[in-house]
Every structure is written in structure tokens, then in C-alpha cells.
Amino acid sequence: MKIAIIGAGNVGSALGGGWRTAGHEVVYALRDRTSDSARSMADEGFQVVPLDTASDADVTVLSLPWAAVEAALKEVGPLSGSILVDTTNPLTPSLDLAIGFDRSAGEQIASLAKGARVVKAFNTTGADNMAAARDFPSRPMMPVAGDDAEAKRVVSRLAEELGFEAIDAGPLAASRLLEPLAMFWIKQANIQKMGRDFAFSVVRR
Ligand SMILES: NC(=O)c1ccc[n+]([C@@H]2O[C@H](COP(=O)([O-])OP(=O)(O)OC[C@H]3O[C@@H](n4cnc5c(N)ncnc54)[C@H](OP(=O)(O)O)[C@@H]3O)[C@@H](O)[C@H]2O)c1
């Protein structure tokens, strides 16, 4: 299979190396074919092609910084019918999500319950798992978000006591992440028919 990768950074180069090893023809479609990254790809034996030829492949892979995506896609031109793999995260320079929810139930509740030390927790898995967290082969995670460190410690301990691995998810505003994560669990359970006996856990190396 011919794979055109737009972007030769961390992601693009990692993917391309792996796919080439697997036997695919990998080309890099880059904005500047004289750049350091273009040269280094060429030195590694990859073909470097103009951006506007990226669609001449079986699969086109987009691995650019979020801020570069719109302009690059204009330059790439029509991709109608192409398989386009999007590896991007819509990140700001300070590594926040550039798009997404701008409020959350956690924050809303904090503004209603003035002065309360609101902690977001126990919302990312099903209630039956909260009753049976110890039944999993490894501890499911329980993200805990809040602005008050002590309140968060207390709630984290409560989560651990149920058999979860408490994960410090940061401030209450991280509810904006945890609430969509809950939606993911719900959809997996209900729409994707995974059932309710699964949970997210963290594995490490
Ligand atoms: N890094 C990760 O571990 C990781 C994991 C998952 C997803 N992602 C996401 O994947 C995307 C790529 O991440 P990365 O870490 O590979 O980025 P990166 O290392 O910064 O590589 C960026 C690539 O994009 C090119 N580029 C930058 N600005 C451009 C522009 N205006 N027009 C065209 N090309 C441009 C760069 O070309 P030059 O070399 O010429 O500057 C470089 O080839 C991001 O959206 C990121 O959020 C990253």
C-alpha cells in the first residue's frame, strides 16, 4: 500500500518508519522539501513529495500541529474519496484543547454551591463497577478533578477504598474532559454493545 504522510515530525516519522518496515511504500508530503525534516527523511531513503500530491496514495495521513492543519489541507487540495487518517490533537501552544467544551457540570455545580469544594469523580464508569471495582484483574482508574487539594485527597482515598486507582485529573475544569470521557464509556457500553462490565484502567511500562 502507498501511504502519504503529511508531516515528518514525531508522529509522522514514527508511523512512516513502522509502516515501511511492514512493507508499505511510504512517502512524505511536506510543505518545504528543503527543510531539515525533509532532508532527514530523504536521507533515510524516503521519497519526499509536494503537499499537493498527498492524495495520490492509498492512504493519506495528517500529522501536523493543529494550527497548521487548515492551511495545509488547502494546499493539499481535494481529498474527496481518499482515506485520510487524522493523527492531530487540537492543541494550543500551551497544550490545552483548542476546541471542545467550554464549561462543565462540575463547574456549574461549583458556581451554584458557592464555596463548596467540588470534586469531580465517580462519573467515568458505571455504577455497577463502583460496586465491584475489585472484580477486575487490575484496578480500574478513577479520575478525580478539583480545585481543592485536600478535598481531592479525601475523595481519591474513597475511590481507592472501593478498589480504584485514583488518578489526579487536575483542577475542576478538567471536568470538561472527564464528562466527555464518561460519554465515551456510556456509548461503548450502550451503543457499541460492550456491556457494562468494563472499565478504563491505566497500564504502565
Ligand atoms: N507527539 C505525539 O506524541 C503525538 C501523539 C499523538 C498525536 N499527536 C498530534 O499529531 C500532530 C503532529 O504532532 P507531532 O508531534 O508529530 O508534530 P511535530 O513533531 O511538531 O511535527 C510537525 C510536522 O508538521 C510540519 N508543519 C508544521 N507547521 C506546518 C505548516 N504550517 N504547514 C505544513 N506543515 C507544517 C512540520 O514541518 P517542518 O519540519 O517543516 O517544520 C513537521 O513535519 C499534532 O496535531 C499532535 O497534537 C502528537
The ligand as an SDF file (V2000), in Angstrom:
LIG
                    3D

 48 52  0  0  0  0  0  0  0  0999 V2000
    3.7720   13.9470   19.5060 N   0  0  0  0  0  0  0  0  0  0  0  0
    2.9910   13.0000   19.8610 C   0  0  0  0  0  0  0  0  0  0  0  0
    3.3450   12.0690   20.6110 O   0  0  0  0  0  0  0  0  0  0  0  0
    1.6010   12.9880   19.3460 C   0  0  0  0  0  0  0  0  0  0  0  0
    0.8090   11.8710   19.5880 C   0  0  0  0  0  0  0  0  0  0  0  0
   -0.4670   11.8320   19.0680 C   0  0  0  0  0  0  0  0  0  0  0  0
   -0.9320   12.8980   18.3180 C   0  0  0  0  0  0  0  0  0  0  0  0
   -0.1510   13.9900   18.1130 N   0  0  0  0  0  0  0  0  0  0  0  0
   -0.6760   15.0470   17.2830 C   0  0  0  0  0  0  0  0  0  0  0  0
   -0.1810   14.7760   15.9840 O   0  0  0  0  0  0  0  0  0  0  0  0
    0.1080   16.0030   15.3130 C   0  0  0  0  0  0  0  0  0  0  0  0
    1.5820   16.0200   14.9460 C   0  0  0  0  0  0  0  0  0  0  0  0
    2.3610   16.0020   16.1080 O   0  0  0  0  0  0  0  0  0  0  0  0
    3.9550   15.8930   16.0470 P   0  0  0  0  0  0  0  0  0  0  0  0
    4.4030   15.7490   17.4520 O   0  0  0  0  0  0  0  0  0  0  0  0
    4.3540   14.8620   15.0610 O   0  0  0  0  0  0  0  0  0  0  0  0
    4.3340   17.3250   15.4930 O   0  0  0  0  0  0  0  0  0  0  0  0
    5.7880   17.8570   15.1100 P   0  0  0  0  0  0  0  0  0  0  0  0
    6.8060   16.9030   15.5810 O   0  0  0  0  0  0  0  0  0  0  0  0
    5.8240   19.2550   15.5390 O   0  0  0  0  0  0  0  0  0  0  0  0
    5.7840   17.7770   13.5110 O   0  0  0  0  0  0  0  0  0  0  0  0
    5.0960   18.6740   12.7990 C   0  0  0  0  0  0  0  0  0  0  0  0
    5.2310   18.4440   11.3050 C   0  0  0  0  0  0  0  0  0  0  0  0
    4.3240   19.3370   10.7190 O   0  0  0  0  0  0  0  0  0  0  0  0
    5.0120   20.1730    9.8180 C   0  0  0  0  0  0  0  0  0  0  0  0
    4.4400   21.5040    9.8450 N   0  0  0  0  0  0  0  0  0  0  0  0
    4.4740   22.3980   10.8580 C   0  0  0  0  0  0  0  0  0  0  0  0
    3.8120   23.5090   10.5090 N   0  0  0  0  0  0  0  0  0  0  0  0
    3.3730   23.3090    9.2440 C   0  0  0  0  0  0  0  0  0  0  0  0
    2.6230   24.0910    8.3250 C   0  0  0  0  0  0  0  0  0  0  0  0
    2.2020   25.3210    8.6260 N   0  0  0  0  0  0  0  0  0  0  0  0
    2.3140   23.5410    7.1120 N   0  0  0  0  0  0  0  0  0  0  0  0
    2.7230   22.3060    6.8060 C   0  0  0  0  0  0  0  0  0  0  0  0
    3.4580   21.5210    7.6280 N   0  0  0  0  0  0  0  0  0  0  0  0
    3.7610   22.0270    8.8220 C   0  0  0  0  0  0  0  0  0  0  0  0
    6.4300   20.1990   10.2880 C   0  0  0  0  0  0  0  0  0  0  0  0
    7.2120   20.5120    9.1870 O   0  0  0  0  0  0  0  0  0  0  0  0
    8.6620   21.1790    9.3640 P   0  0  0  0  0  0  0  0  0  0  0  0
    9.5500   20.0650    9.8130 O   0  0  0  0  0  0  0  0  0  0  0  0
    8.9450   21.7120    8.0270 O   0  0  0  0  0  0  0  0  0  0  0  0
    8.5240   22.2520   10.4120 O   0  0  0  0  0  0  0  0  0  0  0  0
    6.5930   18.7710   10.7720 C   0  0  0  0  0  0  0  0  0  0  0  0
    6.8410   17.9220    9.6730 O   0  0  0  0  0  0  0  0  0  0  0  0
   -0.2920   17.1290   16.2680 C   0  0  0  0  0  0  0  0  0  0  0  0
   -1.5950   17.5440   15.9450 O   0  0  0  0  0  0  0  0  0  0  0  0
   -0.2420   16.4670   17.6260 C   0  0  0  0  0  0  0  0  0  0  0  0
   -1.1230   17.0960   18.5160 O   0  0  0  0  0  0  0  0  0  0  0  0
    1.0650   14.0390   18.6200 C   0  0  0  0  0  0  0  0  0  0  0  0
  1  2  1  0
  2  3  2  0
  2  4  1  0
  4  5  1  0
  4 48  2  0
  5  6  2  0
  6  7  1  0
  7  8  2  0
  8  9  1  0
  8 48  1  0
  9 10  1  0
  9 46  1  0
 10 11  1  0
 11 12  1  0
 11 44  1  0
 12 13  1  0
 13 14  1  0
 14 15  2  0
 14 16  1  0
 14 17  1  0
 17 18  1  0
 18 19  2  0
 18 20  1  0
 18 21  1  0
 21 22  1  0
 22 23  1  0
 23 24  1  0
 23 42  1  0
 24 25  1  0
 25 26  1  0
 25 36  1  0
 26 27  1  0
 26 35  1  0
 27 28  2  0
 28 29  1  0
 29 30  1  0
 29 35  2  0
 30 31  1  0
 30 32  2  0
 32 33  1  0
 33 34  2  0
 34 35  1  0
 36 37  1  0
 36 42  1  0
 37 38  1  0
 38 39  2  0
 38 40  1  0
 38 41  1  0
 42 43  1  0
 44 45  1  0
 44 46  1  0
 46 47  1  0
M  CHG  2   8   1  16  -1
M  END
$$$$
